[in-house]
Amino acid sequence: MNERILAYFQTLEHHPLQRMAFLVGGLLFFWIIEGAIPLLPMHYKQNKARHAAVNLGFTVIHLIIHTLLAIVIVLLADWCRDNHFGLVYWLNMGVGFTILTGILALDFSSWLVHLVMHKTPLLWRFHLVHHTDNNVDVTTGLRHHPGDSILRGMFFMLLILVSGAPMYAVMMYQTLLVLATAFTHANMRLPASLDKAISFIMISPNMHKVHHHWKQPYTDSNYGAVFAIWDRLLGTYSHLDVKEIRYGLDKHYPNDQDEDFLRLLKKPFGKLEE
């Protein structure tokens, strides 16, 4: 691979404005697309801007947490490099396989932490905030409670340690993840055949919308972030006609309060409705 590309991603962590450009650019691009070809009608409590403001509030907290975790991530990736620790070093992989292994390992961490949060009652309390959104659109992608964000970071670091992913692979994946998150949550209508074709390789918008359906077992399926391989290989894939999808939850949280920012922050520490 071109050394200039590797050098760019190797140092991207030190250029927060460039990283922010990927995030903001992805949000704006799919915001425009979902406005032009919406998938489902949205019923915002007030309007789309108010809904976005709530979700972007969580996004800001998420970015602050991951900026702090990034310090540890850089140290960990450098430690793996200096000590030749992790799969990419043990198997003496070249650059191409190092990138592939790093990206797949980190994407597996995204799938695994998502599964664990759904299956562990204490962690589910924090992840619930993501699922309370009754109007899933591009801004929903980074609607994560701080507890959810911290746990994601921990699993991310664990798979860096296992894979030995260098920083250029880490940043390639994070850039891909930011764009994929905006893509999969965007309320945009793709031709059914195109969405289905995409879903054999990557998480497609319709595939992920099933995960946001208000009732189990659909909520407990399609955990993938970027690639569809984990859900399809590990038995967590499910399909539902998009016309049947309804967002929100059938228990634990009042659906009419899904835009109450402070209540959402406090709810994991209080009693959940049955």
N, C-alpha and C positions, 0 to 999 in steps of 0.2 A: 504493500500500500504506500501511496505517496507520503514521504516523510513530513511534508508540510501539513498534511491532514492530521497525522499522528501528533505532531507538535502542537497543533491548534487545540485538539481535544485534551492533550496532556496538561495544558495550562489553562483550559477553559474555566476551571474552578476559581481561578484568580481574577476572572473578568465577570463580575456579577451583572454588569449592565448588558453584556452580550447574552448571558444566560437568561436574563429577564426578557430580552428581545424575543427569544424562542417562545417563552411562556405567553407574553402579551400578544405576540404575532399569531400564535396558534388560537388563542381565545378570540381575538378579533376576526380572524379568517373564518372560523366556524360559527361565530356569532352572526356574521353576514350570511353565510350559507344556510344556517337553520332559519333565518328570517325569510330567505327566498324560497326554500323548499321544506317547510316544516313537516315533521313526521306525524305528530299528534297535537291536538289543540291544547294549549296551556291555559290554566285557570289560576293566574297569579292572585295573591291576596289583594295587592294593590296594582302593581304593574311590573313589567320585566326588569326595570331599573332597580326597584326596591328589592326584588328577589335576588338580583345580582349582587347588590350591596351586602346582603346577609352572607351569601356564599363567599364573596371576596373578602369579607372580614375573617372568615376561617382560613382563607387562602393566605392572607398576610401572616397570621399566626403560624400556619404550616411552613411558610418560607423562612420565618425567623428561626423556628426550631431546626429546620434542615440546614440552615446556614451555620448554626452552632455545631450540629452533628457533622457537617462537612469537614470541620477541623480534625475530628477523629477519623473520618473516612480517608482523608489524605494521608494521615500518619499511618493508618492501617495498610493502605495500598503500598506505601513506600516501605513499610516494614516487611511486607510479603516479598517485595522486589529485592530488598537488601539481604533477606534471609532465604531467598528462593523457596518460599513456602506457598503451597497451594497447587492445584492440579496443573495449571499452565506451566509451572516450573518443574514439577515432578515428572511430567510427561514431555518436557523439553519442546513445547509447542512453538511454532513459528508465529509471526504476527497475525496472520489470517485466522488460524485456529485459536489463538489467544483471544482475539476479539469475539469470535463466535462463542467460545466457551464462557467468556466473561458475560456477554450479553444474555446467553441462555441461563446461566447460573443466577444472575440478578433478576431475570424475569421469573425464574422459579421462586425466588424469594418473595416476589410480589404475589404470586399465586398462593404460596404456602402461608404467608402471614394473613392473607385474606381468609383462607380456609380456617385457620386457627381462631381468628376473631369471631367467625360465625359459630364455631363449635364450642367456644369457651364463654360461659355466661358472664363472667366478670369483664372480659374484653369486648364482648358483644355490646355491653352497655355504652362503650365509647364509640364503637363503629355504628351504632344505631343512628347517630347524628347524620351520617352520610345517607342512610336509607329513609330518614324522615322527610326528605324533599319530595313534595307532591308534584313538582314540576321539573322533571329532569331535563336540564339543558346543558350547554357547554360549561356554564359556571359551576355545575354540580360536581365536576370532576375533582376539584380540590377542596370540597366541603368536608373537611376532616376535623374531628375534635382533637385538641392537642395530645390527649392520651393515645389516640389512634396514630397520630403522626410519629410520636416517639417510638411506638412499637414497630411501625414500618421501618424506621431507621435502624432499629436493633437487628431485625431480620436481614436488612440490606447489608449491614456490616458482617453478619455471620456468613453470608454467602460470598462476600469479598474474601474473607479469610479462607473459606473452603476452596474457592476457585483460584485465589491468588490474582484476581483481575487487577491489572495496572490501571492507573488513573485515566489513560486515554480510553480504555474499554468502559470504565465506569461512567465517564462523561458522555460517551456515545450512547450508552443505554439510557442515562437520565434525560438526554435530549430527545431520544426516541420515545421515552415514556411520557414526557410532557406533551408531545404532539399527539401521541396515541390516546392519552387521557381526554384531551379536548375532542378528538375525533369520535371516540366511542360514546361520549356523553352527549354530544351535540344532538339536538332535536331536529335531525335532518332526514329527509326521505331519499333513500337510494333505490334504484331499481332492485326488485327482490332478487333477481338472478345475480346481480353484482354483489349485493350484500352477502348472499349465500356463498358465492365463490370466495370472497374475502375471508369468510369465517372458517374456511378450511386451513388457513395459514395464520391469519391475525384475527384478533378480536374485532368484530364488526359492530357498527352501531346497534343493529337489531339484536345481535347476540347478547350484547351487554345490557340492553334494555330489559331483557328477560330477568336478569339478575335484580333489577329494580322493581319487578312486579310485587304487588303488595302482599301476596300470600306465598307461604312455603308450599311445596318444596322448591318453587322457582327461585325464591330469594337465596336459597342455599345451593346455587349452581352457577356455572359460568364465572368463576373467580378470576380468570386470567386478566392480565393488564395489557400486554402487547401481543403475545403469541397465543394461538388457540391450542397448541400442542398439549399443554398440561391438562386442560379440561377434557379433551378428547381421549387422551391416553389414560387418565387417572379416574375416569368415570364420573366427572362432575359436570358434564355437558348436558344441557337441556334446551329444548326448542319450544317456543310458544308463538302462535300467530300474533303479529304485532297489533292487530285489531283488538285482541283480548287483553292487552297489557294495561294495567292500572297502577299508578305509582303510589308510594306511601307505605303504611304499615297497617296490618289488621289487629295489632295489639301493641302494648308497651308505651305508646306515645300518642297524644291527641293530634290528629292530622290537621286540625285547624290552627295549630300553633307551630307549624313548620318553618315560620319565618321570624320566630321570637329568638333573637340571637342570644340574649343572656340566659333565657330558660334552657336553650340547647346546650350552652356551656355547663350549666349546673346540673342538668338532668342525670348524667351518669352517676352522680354521687347521691342521688335521692331514690325514692321509691318509684319503681316502674309500674304502670298500669297493666292490669291483666287483660 
